[in-house]
Amino acid sequence: MNQTITSILERRSIRAFKPEPVPEREVNWILEAGLYAATSRNKQPWFFSVVTNKAILDKITRGTLETMRTTNIEQYKIKAQDPGFSPFYHAPTVIFLSGKDDEASAVIDCANAAQNMCVAAYSLGLGSCYVRSFKQAFEDRVLAVELNKALGLPEGYSTIFAVALGYTDEPPPNTPHRNRDVIRYIK
Ligand SMILES: Cc1cc2nc3c(=O)[nH]c(=O)nc-3n(C[C@H](O)[C@H](O)[C@H](O)COP(=O)(O)O)c2cc1C
């Protein structure tokens, strides 16, 4: 197996991080991997915000918790009672991927970039988690405006995904089962 396939297969979602910061050089390679993702008609309809500012991450966490507490999804309500909960698992660096509102393929393109970033992170010896749950913080319209500003978003962009990044602080997670009954060879 070559290095690319190994990184794709061995990357796991990491949900516990050491507090030590991710070196800028590594962050830059991860961003570069995101920028090289395939995009529909090469539109690159995205914006990446690299956040190490704990106050901003805490604000998004509080907003997420607020929505989780008031939802009728039981699983979220239970999670919201955990005092240590963070949608970013206390990662020291979080990259937010925002898409251009008027580009139909922005969500797909951002998803491609997020996956590239996670694989690149693994190849550099870093843990990552592809995250969407934090989006609940943006359901509060007033908070959303504040957060968009904090993330430096240009007008007309909305945050879609995040990639939590850092050095792994947990034993290698089990590989979730992959269903193989989804492949057909048509010859
Ligand atoms: C679109 C998307 C959203 C996700 N959102 C979250 C999330 O909010 N929180 C989380 O812990 N994991 C999240 N994940 C990670 C998945 O749970 C994980 O990829 C899946 O369970 C398979 O595990 P693996 O990444 O270790 O292979 C998300 C993954 C994707 C692709």
The ligand as an SDF file (V2000), in Angstrom:
LIG
                    3D

 31 33  0  0  0  0  0  0  0  0999 V2000
  -20.3610   15.8770    7.2290 C   0  0  0  0  0  0  0  0  0  0  0  0
  -19.7830   15.2820    8.4810 C   0  0  0  0  0  0  0  0  0  0  0  0
  -20.1230   15.8190    9.7110 C   0  0  0  0  0  0  0  0  0  0  0  0
  -19.5650   15.3080   10.8840 C   0  0  0  0  0  0  0  0  0  0  0  0
  -19.8580   15.9080   12.0660 N   0  0  0  0  0  0  0  0  0  0  0  0
  -19.3130   15.4380   13.2030 C   0  0  0  0  0  0  0  0  0  0  0  0
  -19.5560   16.1050   14.4280 C   0  0  0  0  0  0  0  0  0  0  0  0
  -20.2350   17.1130   14.5000 O   0  0  0  0  0  0  0  0  0  0  0  0
  -18.9800   15.6060   15.5420 N   0  0  0  0  0  0  0  0  0  0  0  0
  -18.1810   14.4860   15.5090 C   0  0  0  0  0  0  0  0  0  0  0  0
  -17.6930   14.0880   16.5580 O   0  0  0  0  0  0  0  0  0  0  0  0
  -17.9230   13.8410   14.3510 N   0  0  0  0  0  0  0  0  0  0  0  0
  -18.4610   14.2940   13.1990 C   0  0  0  0  0  0  0  0  0  0  0  0
  -18.1730   13.6830   12.0060 N   0  0  0  0  0  0  0  0  0  0  0  0
  -17.2700   12.5090   11.9810 C   0  0  0  0  0  0  0  0  0  0  0  0
  -18.0130   11.1960   11.7560 C   0  0  0  0  0  0  0  0  0  0  0  0
  -18.7390   10.8630   12.9090 O   0  0  0  0  0  0  0  0  0  0  0  0
  -16.9640   10.1060   11.4050 C   0  0  0  0  0  0  0  0  0  0  0  0
  -16.2980   10.4610   10.2340 O   0  0  0  0  0  0  0  0  0  0  0  0
  -17.6000    8.7390   11.2140 C   0  0  0  0  0  0  0  0  0  0  0  0
  -18.1570    8.2750   12.4180 O   0  0  0  0  0  0  0  0  0  0  0  0
  -16.5660    7.6910   10.7300 C   0  0  0  0  0  0  0  0  0  0  0  0
  -15.4650    7.6180   11.6230 O   0  0  0  0  0  0  0  0  0  0  0  0
  -13.9740    7.8960   11.1180 P   0  0  0  0  0  0  0  0  0  0  0  0
  -13.9140    9.3490   10.7020 O   0  0  0  0  0  0  0  0  0  0  0  0
  -13.0900    7.6220   12.3050 O   0  0  0  0  0  0  0  0  0  0  0  0
  -13.6730    6.9920    9.9850 O   0  0  0  0  0  0  0  0  0  0  0  0
  -18.6860   14.1830   10.8280 C   0  0  0  0  0  0  0  0  0  0  0  0
  -18.3460   13.6660    9.5720 C   0  0  0  0  0  0  0  0  0  0  0  0
  -18.8680   14.2060    8.4160 C   0  0  0  0  0  0  0  0  0  0  0  0
  -18.4450   13.6550    7.0680 C   0  0  0  0  0  0  0  0  0  0  0  0
  1  2  1  0
  2  3  1  0
  2 30  2  0
  3  4  2  0
  4  5  1  0
  4 28  1  0
  5  6  2  0
  6  7  1  0
  6 13  1  0
  7  8  2  0
  7  9  1  0
  9 10  1  0
 10 11  2  0
 10 12  1  0
 12 13  2  0
 13 14  1  0
 14 15  1  0
 14 28  1  0
 15 16  1  0
 16 17  1  0
 16 18  1  0
 18 19  1  0
 18 20  1  0
 20 21  1  0
 20 22  1  0
 22 23  1  0
 23 24  1  0
 24 25  2  0
 24 26  1  0
 24 27  1  0
 28 29  2  0
 29 30  1  0
 30 31  1  0
M  END
$$$$
